[in-house]
Amino acid sequence: MAGRRKMHLVAYLKAGPNFSYPSSWRHPAATLDDLFEPTRWENCARLLEAGLFDACFFADGLGIPDLYKGSYADYVGRGGQLTLVDPMVLLPQMARVTERLGLGVTLSTSFTPAYVAARWLGSLDLLSKGRAAWNVVTTGRDFEARNLGQDGLPPKAARYDMADEVLEACDALWQGWEPDALVLDRAAGRFADPDKIHRANYEGRYIRTEGPLSIPRSPQGRPVLMQAGASPRGRAFAARWAEMIFCTPATKADALAFRSDIRARMQAIGRDPDHCAVLPSVTVVLGETEAIARERADYLESLVDPELVLAASSWSVVADLSRIEDPAALEGAGSHQGVQGHRDRMLQVARQKGISFAEAVRRPRDLIAGTAAQVADMMEDWFAAGACDGFILPPTLFPGTFEEAARLLVPELQRRGLYRTAYAGRTLRENLRNPG
């Protein structure tokens, strides 16, 4: 890191009506008429780049959750976190109108062949001039497997073993083109130097690919790798590969424990811990005064549909919460399914508030409401304590949260010397390594 340590900010996006806060699409200021307009995402990208965000990424899944009451009726009918347009179609449009903003997509190593992933992501990285990121997931829900023609998921350990091989194979494919393999010599008739383009010849237990990749090397060599593993196996995977980690701890103490563990794991395998930014998600509501912020938060809370909260929580913990209220029953309900980070957060919330698990899953995430200075106080406290390297910001209101972050929060963080005043690099990896 160059100079004083500074925060990273990454925007959480969903290609649908709702992001991470339930029912926020019902707010009168939430835009809905542009759901299928390219300008929705182009304007979002411009706004985030004006706010000097490191990156944005689209959370994604392969279907509509049907865990609550055994049906997708509540999740889709009440407006959950849906993907209405494939993010791989949206990101090139966002790349076209920006120059520095990182652009991330979620792809599953369980269902995306290594060559296909390397081809898609290599193309995005090349066209964006080195700003692509891959949010690597192994998929934790059987309904997604069924959508891909399988009866269910492989065991969790096997999914991570497969993920390791997918990334090894992708890396071999991305490295197959040397930086100067393209010659483009019209007079000599030499378009490329075949001696500088190499086969991957990768063969593992699960994954095999010959290569070479048809996509030349991008300015940053390979996309930045992002991950959200919280189980012991997921943390080991993140320690090996991740350059950004998306996590959802309920308290500063939980965040500190998680980051300390990841950094220790990275050191143990010889990776520089400063080459991975640990980024908790925080849900904020900003106002010019505390009273304004609180009023805005109260209104958002009044819109929340309790059935949607339970449908979303069922997706999170991979269990039908219309029938299960005991956390001990989750393992039997989810078997090899599940995302450990979501379950951990529910249990952390219950412990923090002194409430039952059944009560915790019925609550939306707490809103951090206040002025820019008050929200920055909380962020600086976590950052200075070593609990994080920055934050993931999901919008409580789209696009209003990002407008207010760029107008109010970022200048406050800059005033404190905690945030860049300009991008230091051109590629996403450069800006992660040197936040300015």
NUMARGU-979174 format. One record per residue (C-alpha): residue in one letter; x, y, z. Coordinates in nm, 2 decimals. Example, Ala and Ser with C-alpha at 12.3 -4.5 7.8 and 13.67 -1.06 7.14 Angstrom:
# NUMARGU-979174
PT  aa      px      py      pz
PT   A    1.23   -0.45    0.78
PT   S    1.37   -0.11    0.71
# end
This chain:
# NUMARGU-979174
PT  aa      px      py      pz
PT   M    0.00    0.00    0.00
PT   A    0.13    0.35   -0.09
PT   G    0.13    0.60    0.19
PT   R   -0.13    0.61    0.46
PT   R   -0.37    0.31    0.46
PT   K   -0.70    0.41    0.30
PT   M   -1.04    0.25    0.26
PT   H   -1.19    0.07   -0.03
PT   L   -1.56    0.10   -0.13
PT   V   -1.73   -0.15   -0.35
PT   A   -2.10   -0.12   -0.46
PT   Y   -2.33   -0.43   -0.43
PT   L   -2.57   -0.46   -0.73
PT   K   -2.85   -0.68   -0.84
PT   A   -2.99   -0.68   -1.19
PT   G   -3.35   -0.65   -1.07
PT   P   -3.58   -0.43   -0.86
PT   N   -3.44   -0.50   -0.51
PT   F   -3.10   -0.51   -0.36
PT   S   -3.01   -0.63   -0.01
PT   Y   -3.28   -0.44    0.19
PT   P   -3.62   -0.61    0.15
PT   S   -3.91   -0.41   -0.02
PT   S   -3.70   -0.11   -0.09
PT   W   -3.83   -0.12   -0.45
PT   R   -4.16    0.00   -0.31
PT   H   -4.01    0.34   -0.22
PT   P   -4.15    0.62   -0.44
PT   A   -3.80    0.73   -0.52
PT   A   -3.68    0.38   -0.64
PT   T   -3.67    0.37   -1.02
PT   L   -3.86    0.09   -1.18
PT   D   -3.95    0.22   -1.53
PT   D   -3.58    0.18   -1.63
PT   L   -3.54   -0.19   -1.52
PT   F   -3.47   -0.29   -1.88
PT   E   -3.30    0.02   -2.00
PT   P   -2.92    0.02   -2.05
PT   T   -2.91    0.38   -1.91
PT   R   -3.00    0.24   -1.56
PT   W   -2.67    0.07   -1.53
PT   E   -2.47    0.32   -1.74
PT   N   -2.58    0.60   -1.51
PT   C   -2.50    0.39   -1.21
PT   A   -2.15    0.32   -1.33
PT   R   -2.09    0.69   -1.40
PT   L   -2.21    0.78   -1.05
PT   L   -1.99    0.52   -0.88
PT   E   -1.69    0.63   -1.07
PT   A   -1.76    1.00   -0.98
PT   G   -1.76    0.88   -0.62
PT   L   -1.42    0.71   -0.68
PT   F   -1.55    0.36   -0.58
PT   D   -1.30    0.09   -0.64
PT   A   -1.56   -0.13   -0.80
PT   C   -1.91   -0.26   -0.83
PT   F   -2.02   -0.62   -0.85
PT   F   -2.34   -0.80   -0.94
PT   A   -2.45   -1.06   -0.69
PT   D   -2.62   -1.34   -0.88
PT   G   -2.77   -1.69   -0.87
PT   L   -2.90   -1.94   -1.12
PT   G   -3.27   -1.92   -1.07
PT   I   -3.55   -1.80   -0.84
PT   P   -3.53   -1.93   -0.48
PT   D   -3.81   -2.17   -0.39
PT   L   -3.71   -2.26   -0.04
PT   Y   -3.98   -2.07    0.16
PT   K   -4.30   -2.28    0.18
PT   G   -4.15   -2.49   -0.10
PT   S   -4.24   -2.22   -0.36
PT   Y   -4.10   -1.92   -0.54
PT   A   -4.43   -1.74   -0.50
PT   D   -4.33   -1.51   -0.21
PT   Y   -3.98   -1.44   -0.33
PT   V   -4.07   -1.33   -0.68
PT   G   -4.42   -1.21   -0.61
PT   R   -4.31   -0.97   -0.33
PT   G   -4.00   -0.85   -0.51
PT   G   -3.69   -1.03   -0.37
PT   Q   -3.33   -1.01   -0.50
PT   L   -3.40   -1.12   -0.85
PT   T   -3.18   -1.12   -1.16
PT   L   -3.39   -1.00   -1.45
PT   V   -3.10   -0.95   -1.69
PT   D   -2.78   -1.14   -1.71
PT   P   -2.50   -0.92   -1.56
PT   M   -2.26   -1.04   -1.83
PT   V   -2.48   -0.84   -2.08
PT   L   -2.48   -0.53   -1.86
PT   L   -2.11   -0.50   -1.76
PT   P   -1.97   -0.42   -2.11
PT   Q   -2.22   -0.13   -2.13
PT   M   -2.10   -0.01   -1.80
PT   A   -1.74   -0.05   -1.91
PT   R   -1.81    0.17   -2.22
PT   V   -1.90    0.47   -2.01
PT   T   -1.63    0.45   -1.75
PT   E   -1.25    0.44   -1.73
PT   R   -1.14    0.34   -1.38
PT   L   -1.44    0.17   -1.21
PT   G   -1.39   -0.20   -1.14
PT   L   -1.66   -0.43   -1.28
PT   G   -1.75   -0.75   -1.11
PT   V   -1.97   -1.05   -1.20
PT   T   -2.07   -1.36   -1.00
PT   L   -2.00   -1.70   -1.17
PT   S   -2.03   -2.04   -1.02
PT   T   -1.73   -2.28   -1.04
PT   S   -1.97   -2.57   -1.00
PT   F   -2.16   -2.50   -1.32
PT   T   -1.94   -2.28   -1.54
PT   P   -1.67   -2.47   -1.74
PT   A   -1.33   -2.33   -1.69
PT   Y   -1.27   -2.25   -2.05
PT   V   -1.61   -2.07   -2.07
PT   A   -1.54   -1.87   -1.75
PT   A   -1.19   -1.78   -1.88
PT   R   -1.33   -1.67   -2.21
PT   W   -1.61   -1.46   -2.07
PT   L   -1.40   -1.29   -1.80
PT   G   -1.10   -1.25   -2.02
PT   S   -1.31   -1.07   -2.28
PT   L   -1.46   -0.84   -2.02
PT   D   -1.11   -0.77   -1.87
PT   L   -0.97   -0.70   -2.22
PT   L   -1.26   -0.47   -2.33
PT   S   -1.25   -0.28   -1.99
PT   K   -0.87   -0.24   -2.01
PT   G   -0.81   -0.44   -1.70
PT   R   -1.11   -0.36   -1.47
PT   A   -1.29   -0.70   -1.45
PT   A   -1.35   -0.89   -1.12
PT   W   -1.49   -1.24   -1.07
PT   N   -1.70   -1.30   -0.76
PT   V   -1.62   -1.67   -0.73
PT   V   -1.90   -1.88   -0.58
PT   T   -1.93   -2.26   -0.56
PT   T   -2.32   -2.25   -0.54
PT   G   -2.49   -2.36   -0.22
PT   R   -2.85   -2.44   -0.32
PT   D   -3.00   -2.74   -0.48
PT   F   -3.26   -2.55   -0.68
PT   E   -2.97   -2.40   -0.88
PT   A   -2.82   -2.74   -0.95
PT   R   -3.16   -2.86   -1.08
PT   N   -3.18   -2.56   -1.32
PT   L   -2.85   -2.69   -1.46
PT   G   -2.98   -3.04   -1.52
PT   Q   -2.84   -3.20   -1.20
PT   D   -3.03   -3.37   -0.92
PT   G   -2.84   -3.17   -0.65
PT   L   -2.51   -3.03   -0.54
PT   P   -2.19   -3.22   -0.48
PT   P   -2.07   -3.22   -0.12
PT   K   -1.93   -2.89    0.00
PT   A   -1.57   -3.01    0.02
PT   A   -1.59   -3.14   -0.33
PT   R   -1.73   -2.81   -0.46
PT   Y   -1.43   -2.62   -0.31
PT   D   -1.19   -2.88   -0.45
PT   M   -1.35   -2.83   -0.79
PT   A   -1.33   -2.45   -0.75
PT   D   -0.96   -2.47   -0.68
PT   E   -0.92   -2.67   -1.01
PT   V   -1.14   -2.43   -1.21
PT   L   -0.92   -2.13   -1.09
PT   E   -0.60   -2.32   -1.16
PT   A   -0.73   -2.40   -1.51
PT   C   -0.85   -2.05   -1.58
PT   D   -0.52   -1.90   -1.46
PT   A   -0.33   -2.14   -1.70
PT   L   -0.56   -2.03   -1.98
PT   W   -0.52   -1.65   -1.90
PT   Q   -0.14   -1.69   -1.88
PT   G   -0.13   -1.87   -2.22
PT   W   -0.09   -1.55   -2.41
PT   E    0.23   -1.36   -2.35
PT   P    0.19   -0.98   -2.32
PT   D    0.35   -0.92   -2.67
PT   A    0.19   -1.21   -2.85
PT   L   -0.01   -0.98   -3.08
PT   V    0.23   -0.84   -3.35
PT   L   -0.02   -0.66   -3.59
PT   D    0.25   -0.61   -3.85
PT   R    0.06   -0.53   -4.18
PT   A    0.37   -0.51   -4.40
PT   A    0.51   -0.85   -4.29
PT   G    0.17   -1.01   -4.27
PT   R    0.23   -1.12   -3.91
PT   F   -0.08   -1.08   -3.70
PT   A    0.04   -1.28   -3.39
PT   D    0.35   -1.47   -3.28
PT   P    0.23   -1.83   -3.23
PT   D    0.54   -1.91   -3.03
PT   K    0.41   -1.67   -2.76
PT   I    0.07   -1.84   -2.73
PT   H    0.07   -2.16   -2.52
PT   R   -0.17   -2.44   -2.44
PT   A   -0.29   -2.47   -2.08
PT   N   -0.28   -2.86   -2.09
PT   Y   -0.45   -2.86   -1.75
PT   E   -0.58   -3.18   -1.60
PT   G   -0.71   -3.23   -1.25
PT   R   -0.94   -3.46   -1.08
PT   Y   -1.25   -3.27   -1.19
PT   I   -1.14   -3.02   -1.46
PT   R   -0.96   -3.07   -1.78
PT   T   -0.88   -2.81   -2.06
PT   E   -0.63   -2.81   -2.33
PT   G   -0.63   -2.45   -2.46
PT   P   -0.49   -2.22   -2.57
PT   L   -0.75   -1.96   -2.49
PT   S   -0.86   -1.75   -2.79
PT   I   -0.87   -1.43   -2.58
PT   P   -0.54   -1.23   -2.56
PT   R   -0.40   -1.12   -2.23
PT   S   -0.55   -0.81   -2.07
PT   P   -0.36   -0.52   -1.91
PT   Q   -0.39   -0.67   -1.56
PT   G   -0.32   -1.03   -1.67
PT   R   -0.62   -1.18   -1.52
PT   P   -0.94   -1.05   -1.35
PT   V   -0.93   -0.96   -0.98
PT   L   -1.07   -1.25   -0.78
PT   M   -1.34   -1.19   -0.52
PT   Q   -1.48   -1.44   -0.27
PT   A   -1.72   -1.47    0.03
PT   G   -1.63   -1.80    0.19
PT   A   -1.69   -1.82    0.57
PT   S   -1.66   -2.19    0.65
PT   P   -1.31   -2.32    0.73
PT   R   -1.28   -2.47    0.38
PT   G   -1.42   -2.14    0.23
PT   R   -1.17   -1.94    0.43
PT   A   -0.88   -2.16    0.31
PT   F   -1.00   -2.11   -0.05
PT   A   -1.02   -1.73    0.00
PT   A   -0.68   -1.72    0.16
PT   R   -0.53   -1.88   -0.15
PT   W   -0.71   -1.69   -0.42
PT   A   -0.91   -1.38   -0.31
PT   E   -0.81   -1.02   -0.36
PT   M   -1.14   -0.89   -0.22
PT   I   -1.35   -1.07    0.03
PT   F   -1.72   -0.99    0.07
PT   C   -1.84   -1.07    0.43
PT   T   -2.14   -0.99    0.65
PT   P   -2.04   -0.99    1.02
PT   A   -2.29   -0.85    1.26
PT   T   -2.05   -0.67    1.49
PT   K   -1.70   -0.51    1.49
PT   A   -1.57   -0.80    1.70
PT   D   -1.70   -1.06    1.45
PT   A   -1.54   -0.86    1.17
PT   L   -1.21   -0.83    1.35
PT   A   -1.20   -1.20    1.42
PT   F   -1.27   -1.28    1.06
PT   R   -1.01   -1.05    0.91
PT   S   -0.75   -1.17    1.16
PT   D   -0.81   -1.53    1.06
PT   I   -0.79   -1.46    0.69
PT   R   -0.47   -1.26    0.72
PT   A   -0.32   -1.54    0.93
PT   R   -0.42   -1.80    0.67
PT   M   -0.26   -1.59    0.40
PT   Q    0.06   -1.55    0.58
PT   A    0.07   -1.92    0.65
PT   I    0.07   -2.00    0.28
PT   G    0.31   -1.72    0.18
PT   R    0.07   -1.46    0.05
PT   D    0.10   -1.10    0.15
PT   P   -0.21   -1.02    0.36
PT   D   -0.22   -0.67    0.22
PT   H   -0.30   -0.82   -0.12
PT   C   -0.65   -0.90    0.00
PT   A   -0.91   -0.64    0.10
PT   V   -1.16   -0.77    0.36
PT   L   -1.49   -0.58    0.30
PT   P   -1.79   -0.61    0.53
PT   S   -2.13   -0.51    0.40
PT   V   -2.29   -0.22    0.57
PT   T   -2.64   -0.09    0.50
PT   V   -2.66    0.29    0.54
PT   V   -2.91    0.57    0.52
PT   L   -2.76    0.91    0.49
PT   G   -2.92    1.25    0.57
PT   E   -2.82    1.61    0.59
PT   T   -2.91    1.59    0.96
PT   E   -2.95    1.29    1.20
PT   A   -3.33    1.36    1.21
PT   I   -3.36    1.35    0.83
PT   A   -3.16    1.02    0.82
PT   R   -3.37    0.86    1.09
PT   E   -3.70    0.97    0.92
PT   R   -3.58    0.81    0.60
PT   A   -3.48    0.49    0.77
PT   D   -3.81    0.47    0.95
PT   Y   -4.00    0.51    0.62
PT   L   -3.79    0.23    0.46
PT   E   -3.86    0.01    0.76
PT   S   -4.23    0.08    0.73
PT   L   -4.23   -0.06    0.37
PT   V   -4.08   -0.40    0.47
PT   D   -4.29   -0.70    0.39
PT   P   -4.25   -0.96    0.67
PT   E   -4.32   -1.25    0.44
PT   L   -4.04   -1.13    0.20
PT   V   -3.80   -1.11    0.49
PT   L   -3.87   -1.48    0.58
PT   A   -3.85   -1.58    0.21
PT   A   -3.51   -1.40    0.18
PT   S   -3.39   -1.54    0.51
PT   S   -3.49   -1.89    0.39
PT   W   -3.27   -1.84    0.09
PT   S   -2.98   -1.71    0.31
PT   V   -2.98   -2.01    0.55
PT   V   -3.11   -2.26    0.29
PT   A   -3.40   -2.38    0.49
PT   D   -3.78   -2.33    0.49
PT   L   -3.82   -2.09    0.78
PT   S   -4.20   -2.13    0.77
PT   R   -4.12   -2.47    0.94
PT   I   -3.78   -2.43    1.11
PT   E   -3.71   -2.19    1.40
PT   D   -3.43   -2.38    1.57
PT   P   -3.08   -2.31    1.44
PT   A   -2.98   -2.67    1.53
PT   A   -3.22   -2.79    1.27
PT   L   -3.05   -2.61    0.99
PT   E   -2.78   -2.87    0.93
PT   G   -3.03   -3.14    0.88
PT   A   -3.25   -2.92    0.66
PT   G   -2.97   -2.80    0.44
PT   S   -2.75   -3.11    0.44
PT   H   -2.47   -3.02    0.20
PT   Q   -2.64   -2.70    0.10
PT   G   -2.58   -2.37    0.26
PT   V   -2.37   -2.06    0.28
PT   Q   -2.19   -2.04    0.61
PT   G   -2.16   -1.66    0.62
PT   H   -2.53   -1.61    0.61
PT   R   -2.60   -1.86    0.89
PT   D   -2.32   -1.71    1.10
PT   R   -2.46   -1.36    1.06
PT   M   -2.81   -1.47    1.18
PT   L   -2.66   -1.63    1.49
PT   Q   -2.44   -1.33    1.55
PT   V   -2.74   -1.10    1.53
PT   A   -2.93   -1.32    1.78
PT   R   -2.64   -1.32    2.02
PT   Q   -2.58   -0.94    1.99
PT   K   -2.94   -0.84    2.05
PT   G   -3.02   -1.11    2.30
PT   I   -3.30   -1.25    2.09
PT   S   -3.39   -1.59    1.96
PT   F   -3.28   -1.72    1.62
PT   A   -3.65   -1.73    1.52
PT   E   -3.67   -1.35    1.59
PT   A   -3.34   -1.28    1.42
PT   V   -3.45   -1.43    1.09
PT   R   -3.76   -1.22    1.09
PT   R   -3.57   -0.89    1.10
PT   P   -3.42   -0.71    0.80
PT   R   -3.07   -0.59    0.85
PT   D   -3.02   -0.30    1.08
PT   L   -2.99    0.03    0.90
PT   I   -2.70    0.26    1.00
PT   A   -2.88    0.59    0.98
PT   G   -2.71    0.93    1.03
PT   T   -2.52    1.22    0.89
PT   A   -2.22    1.16    0.67
PT   A   -2.00    1.24    0.98
PT   Q   -2.19    0.99    1.20
PT   V   -2.17    0.71    0.94
PT   A   -1.80    0.79    0.88
PT   D   -1.74    0.77    1.25
PT   M   -1.86    0.40    1.25
PT   M   -1.66    0.32    0.93
PT   E   -1.34    0.48    1.07
PT   D   -1.38    0.30    1.40
PT   W   -1.40   -0.04    1.23
PT   F   -1.12    0.05    0.98
PT   A   -0.88    0.18    1.25
PT   A   -0.94   -0.12    1.47
PT   G   -0.83   -0.35    1.19
PT   A   -1.18   -0.50    1.14
PT   C   -1.18   -0.43    0.77
PT   D   -1.01   -0.27    0.47
PT   G   -1.32   -0.09    0.36
PT   F   -1.68   -0.17    0.29
PT   I   -1.94   -0.32    0.05
PT   L   -2.22   -0.07    0.01
PT   P   -2.56   -0.21   -0.10
PT   P   -2.82    0.05   -0.19
PT   T   -3.11    0.08    0.05
PT   L   -3.26    0.30   -0.22
PT   F   -3.15    0.28   -0.59
PT   P   -3.00    0.50   -0.71
PT   G   -3.04    0.74   -0.42
PT   T   -2.80    0.56   -0.18
PT   F   -2.51    0.59   -0.43
PT   E   -2.59    0.95   -0.51
PT   E   -2.58    1.04   -0.14
PT   A   -2.26    0.84   -0.08
PT   A   -2.09    1.03   -0.36
PT   R   -2.23    1.37   -0.25
PT   L   -2.20    1.33    0.13
PT   L   -2.01    1.03    0.25
PT   V   -1.71    1.02    0.02
PT   P   -1.62    1.39    0.08
PT   E   -1.64    1.33    0.46
PT   L   -1.40    1.03    0.43
PT   Q   -1.17    1.23    0.21
PT   R   -1.17    1.51    0.46
PT   R   -1.04    1.26    0.72
PT   G   -0.77    1.14    0.49
PT   L   -0.93    0.80    0.48
PT   Y   -1.02    0.79    0.11
PT   R   -0.87    0.86   -0.23
PT   T   -0.92    1.19   -0.40
PT   A   -0.83    1.04   -0.74
PT   Y   -0.77    0.70   -0.88
PT   A   -0.40    0.61   -0.86
PT   G   -0.41    0.34   -1.13
PT   R   -0.59    0.24   -1.45
PT   T   -0.66   -0.12   -1.37
PT   L   -0.87   -0.25   -1.08
PT   R   -0.57   -0.44   -0.93
PT   E   -0.36   -0.13   -0.94
PT   N   -0.63    0.07   -0.75
PT   L   -0.67   -0.21   -0.49
PT   R   -0.29   -0.22   -0.43
PT   N   -0.26    0.15   -0.43
PT   P   -0.58    0.33   -0.31
PT   G   -0.42    0.67   -0.36
# end
